Amino acid sequence: MIKFFRKIRQQLLNEGKTSKYFKYAIGEIVLVVIGILIALQINTWNQQSLNNIESSSIVLSIANDLEKD
């Protein structure tokens, strides 16, 4: 896959089409940024899920302790 993109980039530069190359480069940057944002969102969802599980276990522990007393 990397070879494919490298070939496109080299062809655009060799043909002297710098404006197309810049559009291509900006497109690549946008794709990388989107990928990073998706990864961060997934990480946030996972962290919230873990926090919810921990909160539930703390509440259950407190409820069990109150029932024992």
Secondary structure, 3 states (H helix, E strand, C coil): CHHHHHHHHHHHHHCCCHHHHHHHHHHHHHHHHHHHHHHHHHHHHHHHHHHHHHHHHHHHHHHHHHHHC
